Amino acid sequence: MSMNAASRARTALPLEFPQSLAVYDDYADAQRTVDHLSDNKFPVEHLMIVGTDLKRVERITGRLTTGRVAAGGLASGAWFGTFIGLVFTIFTEEGFLATFLPVVVIGALFGMVFALVGYAASRGRRDFSSVTQVVATRYEVLVEHKHLARAREQLADLPGALPNPFA
């Protein structure tokens, strides 16, 4: 781990002089290491899993059309209208449906209009929907320097826990 990454990790969730115990390509392997140490009564509060080499992954979920945008805006506006309608029914003397339904309909219409205006403003530059997340490509298990030897000893019983340094 680079010096910058180590110093940032130290300030975010402090460990006293953290040392690298192991580096994995998969979070599940890093988690398995910490779980094994925990099962063996290791003081896991002296450990930290740090994701490094971050990358942004965008999964395309579908094509955007005017109809889909309108339906999505209508639905989100209706949900907002439902919330506001419920609040209004608490504070008014009118009947439930007389207060609730118009607010839901108005919310749905406003949601649809705003969604369509936003879609039109993009002028076709982004005709798809997606989900974005930031993921790490490597996971490093850090341990406080005074517990490093004990952690390595306990991991010796777990096959494949310590990556091969010569691989």
C-alpha positions in Angstrom: 0.0 0.0 0.0 1.3 3.4 -0.9 2.4 5.9 1.8 -0.5 8.2 1.0 -3.1 5.4 1.2 -1.7 4.2 4.5 -1.8 7.7 6.0 -5.3 8.3 4.8 -6.4 4.9 6.2 -4.8 5.8 9.5 -6.7 9.1 9.9 -10.1 7.7 8.8 -10.1 4.7 11.2 -7.0 4.9 13.3 -4.8 1.9 13.9 -1.4 2.3 15.6 1.3 1.8 12.9 -0.7 -0.5 10.6 1.2 -3.2 8.8 0.1 -5.2 5.8 -1.0 -8.7 6.8 -2.3 -9.8 3.4 -3.6 -8.5 0.1 -6.4 -10.2 -1.8 -8.1 -9.8 -5.2 -11.5 -10.6 -3.6 -13.3 -9.0 -0.7 -14.6 -12.4 0.4 -11.1 -13.7 1.0 -10.2 -10.6 3.1 -13.4 -11.1 5.1 -12.6 -14.8 5.5 -9.2 -13.9 6.9 -10.7 -11.6 9.5 -13.4 -14.1 10.4 -10.9 -16.8 10.9 -8.9 -14.5 13.3 -12.1 -13.6 15.1 -13.0 -17.3 15.5 -9.5 -17.8 17.1 -10.1 -15.0 19.6 -7.7 -12.6 17.9 -8.5 -9.0 18.9 -10.0 -8.0 15.6 -10.4 -4.3 16.6 -6.8 -4.1 15.7 -7.5 -5.0 12.0 -8.7 -3.1 9.0 -9.8 -4.1 5.5 -8.8 -1.4 3.0 -10.1 -1.5 -0.6 -7.4 -0.2 -3.0 -7.2 0.5 -6.8 -10.7 1.9 -7.0 -12.6 1.9 -10.2 -16.0 3.2 -11.3 -18.3 0.6 -12.8 -21.4 1.6 -14.7 -24.0 -1.1 -15.5 -26.3 -0.2 -18.3 -29.8 -1.3 -17.3 -31.9 -0.3 -20.3 -32.7 2.0 -23.1 -34.6 5.3 -22.3 -37.6 6.2 -24.3 -40.0 9.0 -23.9 -42.6 6.5 -22.6 -40.3 5.0 -20.0 -39.2 8.5 -18.8 -42.8 9.6 -18.5 -43.8 6.4 -16.6 -40.8 6.8 -14.3 -41.7 10.5 -13.6 -45.3 9.6 -13.1 -44.4 6.9 -10.6 -41.9 8.9 -8.6 -44.3 11.9 -8.5 -47.1 9.7 -7.3 -45.0 8.4 -4.5 -44.1 12.0 -3.5 -47.8 12.9 -3.8 -48.8 10.0 -1.6 -46.5 11.2 1.1 -47.7 14.8 0.9 -51.3 13.6 0.7 -51.0 11.6 3.9 -49.5 14.6 5.7 -52.4 16.8 4.4 -55.0 14.3 5.6 -53.7 14.5 9.1 -54.1 18.3 9.3 -57.4 18.8 7.4 -61.1 18.3 8.3 -62.0 17.2 4.8 -62.6 13.5 3.9 -59.6 11.3 3.4 -60.2 10.7 -0.4 -61.1 14.3 -1.1 -57.7 15.4 0.3 -55.6 12.5 -0.6 -56.4 11.6 -4.2 -56.0 15.1 -5.8 -52.6 15.5 -4.1 -51.4 12.2 -5.5 -52.7 13.0 -9.0 -51.0 16.5 -8.9 -47.8 14.9 -7.7 -47.8 12.3 -10.5 -48.5 15.0 -13.1 -45.7 17.2 -11.9 -43.3 14.3 -11.6 -44.0 13.3 -15.2 -43.7 16.9 -16.5 -40.3 17.4 -14.7 -39.0 14.1 -15.9 -39.9 14.8 -19.5 -38.4 18.3 -19.4 -35.2 16.9 -18.0 -35.1 14.2 -20.7 -35.8 16.7 -23.5 -33.0 18.9 -22.2 -30.5 16.1 -22.6 -31.2 16.2 -26.4 -30.5 12.5 -26.8 -27.0 12.6 -25.3 -27.9 9.9 -22.8 -30.6 7.6 -24.0 -30.0 4.9 -21.5 -30.4 4.2 -17.8 -27.6 2.8 -15.6 -26.5 2.0 -12.1 -23.0 3.2 -11.0 -20.8 2.0 -8.2 -17.2 2.3 -7.1 -15.4 -1.0 -6.5 -12.0 -1.9 -5.3 -9.8 -4.3 -7.3 -7.6 -5.3 -4.3 -8.3 -5.6 -0.6 -5.5 -5.3 2.0 -5.9 -6.5 5.5 -4.0 -4.2 7.9 -3.1 -5.0 11.5 -1.5 -3.0 14.2 2.3 -3.6 14.3 2.3 -5.1 17.8 -0.2 -7.9 16.7 1.3 -8.7 13.3 3.3 -11.8 14.4 0.3 -13.3 16.2 -2.0 -12.7 13.3 0.4 -14.4 10.9 0.8 -17.4 13.2 -3.0 -17.8 13.5 -3.4 -17.5 9.7 -0.9 -20.3 9.1 -3.7 -22.8 10.0 -6.0 -21.4 7.3 -5.2 -22.9 3.9 -4.7 -20.1 1.3 -5.2 -17.3 3.9 -1.8 -15.7 3.3 -1.3 -15.1 -0.5 1.8 -16.6 -2.0 4.3 -13.7 -2.0 6.1 -15.3 -5.0 3.0 -15.7 -7.2 
